[in-house]
Amino acid sequence: MSQPPPPPPSEPPSGGFGPPQDPPPSYGHPPSPPPPSYGHPRQPYGQPPVYGQYGEYGEHPTRPMAGGGAQPAGGGGRGRKLLAIVAAVVAVLLAAGGGVWFLTEDDGGTEAAKGDGKTGRDDHRREHKKRFGVIWEDGPPDMSERQGNETARGTWFFEDMLVRALPESVTAYHVDTGKEIWSLDLVRGDSCAAAPHQSGGRIVVQWGGMCEKIMAIDLARGKELWREDLPAERGETDEFTGTEMAVSGDVAAVSWIGDAIGYDLSTGRVRWRMEDAADCRDDSYIGGKRLVALVTCFSTGRQSIQAVKPDGEKAWEWKVPLGADVRTVFSSDPVVLGLMAGEGSDYTDIVALDDKGRTRSKIRVPEGRFDFLCGASGVAHCDNVLVDEEHDALYLQTMTHQGSGSGMSHNEIAAYDLSTGKAKWLSKPTGEGRQVSPLASYDGRLLAYERISYDKAGLITSVDPDTGEAAPYARLPEAGAEQENELALSDGSTMHWYEGRFFVVANRFSTDESLNKGHVLAFG
């Protein structure tokens, strides 16, 4: 059992955090005159940001769509999904240029169910290696018959397999050799979604030329469990664009613009269907250990987060304060939400809920302080934010800034205590000029990825969850630096840690094959 963290220093480090926040008032308090505004002025990194009292949300009307400007992903309701679609198209078009690097570690729902004796496969945990080599790599899929650039969403780990949803298949590879274990051929349109988690070795993917179908797959056997046509209303080619999918327990839930449905994950039987005349509608589903829904009431513009029972009924509800929108659900267990309040385009607050849907803690997000790499593929998608259930902590990536000594650019990982909402520590990378992101919670510690630099290959570091002290954990090979650089820096790539192995996965592919730098690069 870890010891409680030491008290924070009286003087924060350069570029670090300011004094801890005061205990936040509950939402039930009457409005106090007048509430503080959201966000903070952008500040230089040489000075700690000022943390004020967390006040009530302002009584602002629902945010209007800025004329001529892009609405941030996750703005809420139909508008949020439509704008997410536009952002996704723009991101694909930009894939031909220099990419923004980002990484992800799927939470507990995507980690393997350890050897259960059903497949006869051995335990796949590996002993800690301080130096990694490239153990396998796989080239990009054939795009010669595709009509345009593709975003291939869906990466899962199960037993000894890495499973990928690709433009024309769902394929499983051996995590140590890259050898294909099984593959299911199915054509997927360029906007088809996939549930980011797996449940009991089962996944669901959207497929078909218009993404009008859903299929459940047994990962252990590589077999289709069932398939269904999504209930169409308009019969138009773009009807299911912007679909979001989630699995939890024995439920698969699907939402798209104007409709939502829940299936039995084992049989495909319909568990619920949204009422056509309903004013408050399930806008998005988020899976994992718990299934939650983001619900939007269009007559008022108000949102709520609901825990969803297997029959589709709500177990509890947390009402989003007036004037705020849920931009991202970072985790469903515990429920951790990223909110935007007011007229800005940045996150303003992070809220953690308890098991009954009550507010546990609130974190004020200073403007321009953190780098949230959250894509346009739904409210459950954020690549560089990690919720550590074991230590009840939240890890965020700060913006890159100039160092005070050498002047080389770097960033840090910031940790917050989810039980109090207070800052715990700020962890710097181990090398000068490095950029670092949280990668995974593993063996009681935080693992982080220090990005490849112009003169050094990438590095996996181990960060003490109580103090933030970082140390090298596994060095990536110089011999693989060129492949790492090409794939890790390409637009749409994500990073994954799985039982002692590190994977760089490409998720976007171009019809111009010279722009495709690979598909999977595995280190171990």
C-alpha positions as CSV (number, residue, x, y, z in Angstrom):
1,M,0.0,0.0,0.0
2,S,1.5,3.3,-1.1
3,Q,2.3,6.0,1.5
4,P,0.4,9.3,1.3
5,P,2.2,12.0,-0.7
6,P,4.3,14.5,1.1
7,P,2.8,18.0,1.6
8,P,3.4,20.3,-1.4
9,P,6.4,22.6,-1.2
10,S,5.8,26.1,-0.1
11,E,7.4,27.5,-3.3
12,P,6.2,25.8,-6.5
13,P,8.9,25.0,-9.1
14,S,9.3,27.2,-12.1
15,G,6.5,26.5,-14.5
16,G,4.8,24.5,-11.8
17,F,1.5,24.7,-9.9
18,G,0.3,27.4,-7.7
19,P,-1.2,26.9,-4.2
20,P,-3.8,24.2,-3.7
21,Q,-7.3,25.1,-4.4
22,D,-9.8,25.7,-1.6
23,P,-12.5,23.1,-1.1
24,P,-15.1,23.6,-3.8
25,P,-18.6,24.5,-3.0
26,S,-21.4,22.1,-3.9
27,Y,-23.6,22.7,-6.9
28,G,-26.6,22.9,-4.6
29,H,-25.5,26.2,-3.1
30,P,-27.5,29.3,-4.1
31,P,-25.7,31.5,-6.6
32,S,-23.2,33.8,-4.9
33,P,-22.7,37.3,-6.2
34,P,-21.1,37.3,-8.7
35,P,-19.4,34.0,-9.6
36,P,-15.8,34.1,-10.8
37,S,-15.3,33.8,-14.5
38,Y,-13.9,30.6,-16.0
39,G,-10.4,30.0,-17.2
40,H,-7.3,32.1,-16.5
41,P,-5.4,34.6,-18.5
42,R,-2.6,32.9,-20.5
43,Q,0.6,33.2,-18.4
44,P,4.3,32.7,-19.1
45,Y,5.8,29.5,-17.9
46,G,8.2,31.3,-15.7
47,Q,5.3,32.1,-13.3
48,P,2.9,29.6,-11.7
49,P,-0.7,30.0,-12.7
50,V,-3.1,31.5,-10.2
51,Y,-5.7,29.1,-8.8
52,G,-8.8,30.8,-7.5
53,Q,-11.8,29.5,-5.7
54,Y,-13.8,27.1,-7.8
55,G,-17.2,28.9,-8.0
56,E,-20.5,28.1,-9.5
57,Y,-20.9,27.8,-13.2
58,G,-22.1,31.1,-14.8
59,E,-25.7,31.3,-15.7
60,H,-24.9,31.7,-19.4
61,P,-27.3,30.6,-22.1
62,T,-26.3,27.7,-24.3
63,R,-23.3,28.7,-26.2
64,P,-24.2,29.9,-29.8
65,M,-22.2,28.5,-32.7
66,A,-19.5,31.1,-33.5
67,G,-20.1,32.4,-37.0
68,G,-17.3,31.4,-39.3
69,G,-15.4,29.7,-36.6
70,A,-14.9,26.0,-35.8
71,Q,-16.8,24.7,-32.7
72,P,-14.6,22.6,-30.4
73,A,-15.2,18.9,-30.6
74,G,-17.7,17.7,-28.0
75,G,-19.7,20.9,-27.9
76,G,-22.9,19.0,-27.3
77,G,-25.9,17.7,-29.2
78,R,-26.4,17.5,-32.9
79,G,-24.1,20.5,-33.5
80,R,-21.2,18.8,-31.7
81,K,-21.5,15.7,-33.8
82,L,-21.8,17.6,-37.1
83,L,-18.8,19.7,-36.2
84,A,-16.9,16.6,-35.2
85,I,-17.5,15.1,-38.6
86,V,-16.2,18.3,-40.3
87,A,-13.1,18.2,-38.0
88,A,-12.5,14.5,-38.9
89,V,-12.6,15.3,-42.6
90,V,-10.2,18.2,-42.2
91,A,-7.9,15.9,-40.2
92,V,-7.9,13.3,-43.0
93,L,-7.1,16.0,-45.6
94,L,-4.2,17.2,-43.4
95,A,-2.8,13.7,-43.1
96,A,-0.7,14.4,-46.2
97,G,1.3,17.1,-44.4
98,G,3.4,17.0,-41.2
99,G,1.4,15.3,-38.5
100,V,0.7,16.1,-34.9
101,W,2.0,13.3,-32.7
102,F,-0.2,11.9,-30.1
103,L,-0.6,8.7,-28.1
104,T,-3.1,6.7,-26.1
105,E,-3.4,4.0,-23.6
106,D,-6.8,2.4,-23.7
107,D,-8.2,2.0,-20.2
108,G,-9.0,-1.3,-18.4
109,G,-11.7,-2.3,-20.9
110,T,-9.2,-2.7,-23.7
111,E,-6.6,-4.6,-21.7
112,A,-6.6,-8.3,-22.2
113,A,-8.6,-10.6,-20.1
114,K,-5.6,-12.6,-18.8
115,G,-5.4,-16.3,-19.9
116,D,-8.7,-17.8,-18.9
117,G,-7.9,-21.3,-20.1
118,K,-10.4,-21.2,-23.0
119,T,-7.9,-20.8,-25.7
120,G,-4.9,-22.7,-24.3
121,R,-2.6,-19.7,-24.8
122,D,0.2,-19.1,-22.3
123,D,0.5,-16.1,-20.0
124,H,1.9,-13.3,-22.1
125,R,3.4,-11.1,-19.4
126,R,7.1,-10.4,-20.0
127,E,10.0,-9.7,-17.7
128,H,11.1,-6.1,-17.6
129,K,13.7,-5.3,-20.3
130,K,15.6,-2.1,-20.0
131,R,16.4,-1.9,-23.7
132,F,13.9,-2.6,-26.4
133,G,14.3,-3.7,-30.0
134,V,11.9,-3.6,-32.9
135,I,10.2,-7.0,-32.7
136,W,8.0,-6.6,-35.7
137,E,6.4,-4.1,-38.1
138,D,3.6,-4.2,-40.5
139,G,3.1,-2.1,-43.6
140,P,0.0,0.0,-44.4
141,P,-3.2,-1.6,-45.9
142,D,-3.7,-1.6,-49.6
143,M,-5.5,1.7,-50.5
144,S,-5.5,1.3,-54.3
145,E,-9.2,0.5,-54.5
146,R,-10.3,3.0,-51.9
147,Q,-12.1,6.2,-53.0
148,G,-10.4,8.6,-50.5
149,N,-8.3,8.9,-47.4
150,E,-9.4,6.6,-44.5
151,T,-9.5,6.8,-40.7
152,A,-9.4,3.3,-39.3
153,R,-10.6,3.4,-35.7
154,G,-10.3,0.4,-33.4
155,T,-7.3,-1.1,-31.6
156,W,-7.8,-3.8,-28.9
157,F,-5.5,-6.2,-27.0
158,F,-6.7,-9.6,-26.0
159,E,-4.5,-12.5,-24.7
160,D,-1.6,-12.7,-27.1
161,M,-3.2,-10.6,-29.9
162,L,-3.3,-7.0,-31.1
163,V,-6.5,-6.6,-33.0
164,R,-7.1,-3.8,-35.6
165,A,-10.2,-2.5,-37.4
166,L,-8.9,-1.7,-40.9
167,P,-10.7,-0.2,-43.9
168,E,-11.5,-3.7,-45.3
169,S,-11.0,-6.1,-42.4
170,V,-10.7,-6.7,-38.7
171,T,-7.4,-8.5,-38.3
172,A,-5.6,-10.0,-35.3
173,Y,-1.8,-10.1,-35.0
174,H,0.4,-12.0,-32.6
175,V,1.8,-9.4,-30.2
176,D,5.4,-10.9,-30.3
177,T,5.7,-11.8,-33.9
178,G,3.2,-9.8,-35.9
179,K,2.0,-13.0,-37.5
180,E,-1.6,-12.9,-38.6
181,I,-3.8,-15.1,-36.3
182,W,-7.1,-14.4,-37.9
183,S,-8.9,-11.9,-40.2
184,L,-12.5,-11.1,-41.0
185,D,-13.1,-9.4,-44.4
186,L,-15.6,-6.6,-44.2
187,V,-15.7,-3.4,-46.2
188,R,-15.9,-0.3,-43.9
189,G,-16.7,3.2,-45.1
190,D,-14.4,6.0,-44.3
191,S,-16.3,7.2,-41.3
192,C,-17.2,3.8,-39.7
193,A,-16.8,3.7,-35.9
194,A,-15.8,1.0,-33.5
195,A,-16.3,0.7,-29.8
196,P,-12.9,1.6,-28.2
197,H,-13.3,-1.0,-25.4
198,Q,-13.7,-4.8,-25.5
199,S,-16.0,-6.6,-23.0
200,G,-15.2,-10.3,-22.2
201,G,-13.3,-10.7,-25.4
202,R,-16.0,-9.2,-27.5
203,I,-16.0,-6.1,-29.7
204,V,-18.5,-4.3,-32.0
205,V,-17.6,-2.5,-35.2
206,Q,-19.6,-0.5,-37.7
207,W,-19.2,-1.6,-41.3
208,G,-20.7,-1.4,-44.8
209,G,-20.2,1.1,-47.6
210,M,-22.4,3.6,-45.8
211,C,-21.5,2.4,-42.3
212,E,-25.1,1.1,-42.0
213,K,-24.3,-2.2,-40.3
214,I,-23.0,-3.4,-37.0
215,M,-21.1,-6.6,-36.2
216,A,-20.1,-8.2,-32.9
217,I,-16.9,-10.3,-33.0
218,D,-15.5,-12.9,-30.6
219,L,-11.8,-12.0,-30.3
220,A,-10.6,-15.4,-29.0
221,R,-12.0,-17.3,-32.0
222,G,-11.9,-14.6,-34.6
223,K,-15.6,-15.3,-35.4
224,E,-18.6,-13.2,-36.0
225,L,-21.1,-13.4,-33.2
226,W,-23.9,-11.5,-35.0
227,R,-24.6,-8.8,-37.4
228,E,-27.5,-6.3,-37.7
229,D,-28.5,-3.4,-39.9
230,L,-28.7,-0.1,-38.0
231,P,-32.3,1.2,-38.1
232,A,-32.3,3.8,-40.9
233,E,-34.7,6.7,-41.0
234,R,-33.6,8.7,-44.1
235,G,-31.7,6.1,-46.2
236,E,-29.1,8.7,-47.1
237,T,-25.4,8.0,-47.5
238,D,-24.4,10.2,-44.6
239,E,-27.1,9.0,-42.1
240,F,-24.6,7.1,-39.9
241,T,-21.7,9.6,-40.1
242,G,-20.6,10.5,-36.6
243,T,-21.7,7.3,-35.0
244,E,-20.3,6.5,-31.5
245,M,-20.3,3.0,-30.1
246,A,-19.6,1.5,-26.7
247,V,-19.6,-1.8,-24.9
248,S,-19.9,-2.6,-21.3
249,G,-20.8,-5.9,-19.7
250,D,-23.3,-7.6,-22.0
251,V,-24.5,-4.5,-23.7
252,A,-23.5,-2.8,-27.0
253,A,-24.8,0.8,-27.4
254,V,-24.8,2.8,-30.6
255,S,-25.7,6.5,-31.1
256,W,-25.7,8.7,-34.1
257,I,-27.3,12.0,-35.1
258,G,-30.9,11.8,-34.0
259,D,-31.1,8.2,-32.9
260,A,-29.7,5.6,-30.5
261,I,-30.1,1.9,-29.8
262,G,-28.8,-0.8,-27.4
263,Y,-28.1,-4.4,-28.2
264,D,-27.4,-7.6,-26.3
265,L,-23.7,-8.1,-26.9
266,S,-24.1,-11.9,-26.9
267,T,-27.1,-12.3,-29.2
268,G,-27.7,-9.0,-31.0
269,R,-31.2,-8.8,-29.5
270,V,-32.4,-5.2,-29.2
271,R,-32.5,-4.1,-25.6
272,W,-33.8,-0.6,-26.1
273,R,-34.5,2.0,-28.9
274,M,-34.7,5.7,-28.4
275,E,-38.2,7.1,-28.7
276,D,-38.7,9.2,-31.9
277,A,-40.5,12.1,-30.0
278,A,-38.1,12.2,-27.1
279,D,-36.8,15.7,-26.3
280,C,-33.9,14.4,-24.1
281,R,-31.9,12.0,-26.2
282,D,-28.8,9.8,-25.8
283,D,-26.3,11.8,-27.7
284,S,-23.2,9.6,-26.9
285,Y,-22.3,6.4,-25.1
286,I,-19.1,5.7,-23.2
287,G,-18.2,2.2,-22.2
288,G,-15.7,0.2,-20.2
289,K,-16.5,-1.0,-16.7
290,R,-19.6,1.1,-16.6
291,L,-21.9,2.3,-19.4
292,V,-22.7,6.0,-19.3
293,A,-24.6,8.2,-21.7
294,L,-24.3,11.9,-22.5
295,V,-27.9,13.1,-22.8
296,T,-28.9,16.3,-24.4
297,C,-32.3,18.0,-24.0
298,F,-32.8,20.0,-27.1
299,S,-35.6,22.3,-25.9
300,T,-33.3,23.7,-23.1
301,G,-29.8,22.9,-24.5
302,R,-29.0,21.3,-21.1
303,Q,-26.9,18.2,-20.8
304,S,-26.6,15.4,-18.3
305,I,-24.5,12.4,-17.6
306,Q,-26.4,9.2,-16.9
307,A,-25.3,5.7,-15.8
308,V,-27.2,3.3,-18.0
309,K,-28.7,0.0,-16.8
310,P,-28.7,-3.1,-19.1
311,D,-32.3,-2.3,-20.1
312,G,-31.4,1.2,-21.1
313,E,-33.0,2.9,-18.0
314,K,-30.9,5.3,-16.0
315,A,-29.3,4.3,-12.7
316,W,-28.3,7.8,-11.7
317,E,-28.0,11.3,-13.3
318,W,-25.6,14.2,-13.0
319,K,-26.9,17.4,-14.5
320,V,-24.4,19.5,-16.3
321,P,-24.6,23.1,-14.9
322,L,-26.2,25.6,-17.1
323,G,-23.7,27.3,-19.5
324,A,-21.4,24.3,-19.6
325,D,-20.9,21.5,-22.1
326,V,-19.3,18.1,-21.7
327,R,-16.4,18.0,-24.2
328,T,-14.8,14.6,-23.2
329,V,-15.6,11.8,-20.8
330,F,-12.0,10.7,-19.9
331,S,-13.2,7.7,-17.9
332,S,-16.4,5.9,-17.1
333,D,-15.1,4.2,-13.9
334,P,-14.5,6.5,-12.1
335,V,-16.5,9.0,-14.2
336,V,-14.2,11.9,-15.0
337,L,-15.5,14.7,-17.3
338,G,-13.8,17.5,-19.2
339,L,-16.1,20.6,-19.4
340,M,-16.2,23.8,-21.3
341,A,-18.0,26.7,-19.7
342,G,-18.7,30.1,-21.2
343,E,-17.7,31.3,-24.7
344,G,-14.2,29.9,-24.9
345,S,-12.9,27.0,-26.9
346,D,-10.7,25.4,-24.2
347,Y,-11.4,23.1,-21.3
348,T,-12.3,25.1,-18.2
349,D,-13.0,22.4,-15.6
350,I,-12.6,18.7,-14.9
351,V,-15.2,17.0,-12.7
352,A,-14.9,13.6,-11.0
353,L,-18.1,11.8,-9.9
354,D,-18.7,9.1,-7.4
355,D,-20.4,5.8,-7.9
356,K,-23.8,7.4,-7.3
357,G,-23.3,10.3,-9.7
358,R,-22.5,12.9,-7.2
359,T,-19.7,15.4,-7.6
360,R,-16.5,14.2,-5.8
361,S,-14.0,16.9,-6.9
362,K,-13.5,19.7,-9.4
363,I,-10.3,20.9,-11.0
364,R,-10.1,24.4,-12.5
365,V,-8.1,24.2,-15.8
366,P,-6.0,27.3,-16.4
367,E,-6.2,28.6,-19.9
368,G,-3.3,27.5,-22.1
369,R,-1.8,25.4,-19.4
370,F,-2.5,21.8,-20.7
371,D,-2.3,20.2,-24.1
372,F,-5.5,18.1,-24.6
373,L,-5.1,15.9,-27.7
374,C,-8.7,14.9,-28.0
375,G,-9.8,14.1,-31.5
376,A,-13.1,14.5,-33.3
377,S,-14.2,10.9,-33.0
378,G,-16.4,11.3,-30.0
379,V,-16.6,12.3,-26.4
380,A,-14.7,9.1,-25.3
381,H,-11.7,9.9,-27.3
382,C,-8.6,11.6,-25.7
383,D,-5.1,10.4,-26.4
384,N,-3.0,11.9,-23.7
385,V,-5.2,12.0,-20.6
386,L,-4.9,9.1,-18.2
387,V,-7.1,8.2,-15.2
388,D,-5.3,6.0,-12.7
389,E,-8.0,4.1,-10.8
390,E,-5.4,2.4,-8.5
391,H,-4.0,5.7,-7.2
392,D,-7.2,7.8,-7.7
393,A,-5.2,10.2,-9.9
394,L,-5.5,12.1,-13.1
395,Y,-2.5,12.7,-15.3
396,L,-2.4,15.6,-17.8
397,Q,0.2,16.8,-20.3
398,T,1.3,20.4,-20.1
399,M,1.9,22.6,-23.1
400,T,5.5,22.6,-24.5
401,H,7.5,25.6,-23.3
402,Q,11.1,26.8,-23.1
403,G,13.3,25.6,-20.3
404,S,14.8,28.0,-17.8
405,G,18.3,26.5,-18.1
406,S,19.4,25.4,-21.6
407,G,16.4,27.0,-23.2
408,M,15.4,23.8,-24.9
409,S,11.7,23.1,-25.3
410,H,10.0,20.5,-23.1
411,N,6.8,19.8,-21.2
412,E,5.7,18.0,-18.1
413,I,3.1,15.6,-16.7
414,A,0.9,17.0,-14.0
415,A,-0.9,14.8,-11.5
416,Y,-4.1,15.6,-9.7
417,D,-5.8,13.8,-6.8
418,L,-9.3,12.9,-7.9
419,S,-10.6,12.7,-4.3
420,T,-9.8,16.3,-3.6
421,G,-9.1,17.9,-7.0
422,K,-5.8,19.3,-5.8
423,A,-2.5,19.2,-7.7
424,K,-0.1,16.5,-6.5
425,W,3.1,17.0,-8.5
426,L,4.7,18.0,-11.7
427,S,7.0,15.5,-13.4
428,K,9.7,16.7,-15.8
429,P,11.1,14.4,-18.6
430,T,14.4,12.7,-17.8
431,G,16.3,14.4,-20.7
432,E,16.7,17.9,-22.0
433,G,14.5,18.9,-24.9
434,R,12.2,16.0,-24.4
435,Q,8.4,16.0,-24.7
436,V,6.5,13.6,-22.5
437,S,3.0,12.2,-22.3
438,P,1.3,9.7,-19.9
439,L,1.1,6.3,-21.5
440,A,-0.2,3.6,-19.0
441,S,-0.7,2.6,-15.4
442,Y,1.4,-0.6,-15.1
443,D,2.7,-2.6,-12.1
444,G,1.7,0.2,-9.6
445,R,3.5,3.0,-11.5
446,L,2.8,5.5,-14.2
447,L,4.6,4.8,-17.5
448,A,5.3,7.7,-19.8
449,Y,6.6,8.1,-23.4
450,E,9.3,10.6,-24.0
451,R,9.0,11.5,-27.6
452,I,11.8,10.8,-30.1
453,S,14.0,13.8,-30.6
454,Y,16.4,14.9,-33.3
455,D,19.4,13.1,-31.7
456,K,17.8,10.4,-29.5
457,A,15.3,7.6,-29.9
458,G,12.2,7.5,-27.8
459,L,12.2,6.4,-24.2
460,I,9.7,4.8,-21.8
461,T,10.0,6.2,-18.3
462,S,8.6,5.0,-15.0
463,V,7.1,7.8,-12.8
464,D,6.5,7.3,-9.1
465,P,2.7,8.0,-8.6
466,D,3.3,9.5,-5.1
467,T,6.2,11.9,-5.9
468,G,6.3,12.3,-9.7
469,E,10.0,11.3,-9.8
470,A,10.8,9.9,-13.3
471,A,13.5,7.4,-14.2
472,P,14.3,5.5,-17.5
473,Y,12.3,2.2,-17.8
474,A,12.9,1.0,-21.3
475,R,15.1,2.6,-24.0
476,L,13.9,2.3,-27.6
477,P,16.5,1.3,-30.1
478,E,18.5,3.8,-32.1
479,A,18.3,1.2,-35.0
480,G,14.5,1.7,-35.1
481,A,14.6,5.5,-34.7
482,E,13.8,6.2,-38.4
483,Q,10.7,4.0,-38.3
484,E,9.7,5.4,-34.9
485,N,10.1,9.0,-36.2
486,E,8.1,8.4,-39.4
487,L,5.2,6.6,-37.7
488,A,5.1,8.3,-34.2
489,L,5.1,11.8,-35.8
490,S,2.5,11.0,-38.5
491,D,-0.9,12.5,-38.1
492,G,-3.3,10.1,-36.4
493,S,-0.8,7.7,-34.8
494,T,-1.4,6.4,-31.3
495,M,0.8,4.7,-28.8
496,H,-0.1,1.7,-26.7
497,W,1.5,-0.2,-23.9
498,Y,0.6,-3.9,-23.4
499,E,2.2,-6.2,-20.9
500,G,5.8,-5.2,-21.4
501,R,5.5,-4.2,-25.1
502,F,5.2,-0.8,-26.8
503,F,3.2,-0.3,-30.0
504,V,3.0,2.7,-32.4
505,V,-0.2,2.3,-34.5
506,A,-1.2,4.3,-37.5
507,N,-4.9,5.1,-37.8
508,R,-5.1,7.2,-40.9
509,F,-4.2,6.1,-44.4
510,S,-4.0,8.0,-47.7
511,T,-4.7,6.9,-51.3
512,D,-1.3,8.5,-52.0
513,E,0.7,5.5,-50.8
514,S,3.9,7.5,-50.5
515,L,2.4,9.2,-47.5
516,N,1.7,6.0,-45.6
517,K,4.6,5.2,-43.4
518,G,3.4,1.9,-42.0
519,H,0.7,0.4,-39.9
520,V,2.1,-1.1,-36.7
521,L,5.6,-0.7,-35.2
522,A,6.2,-3.0,-32.2
523,F,9.0,-2.8,-29.6
524,G,9.9,-5.3,-26.9
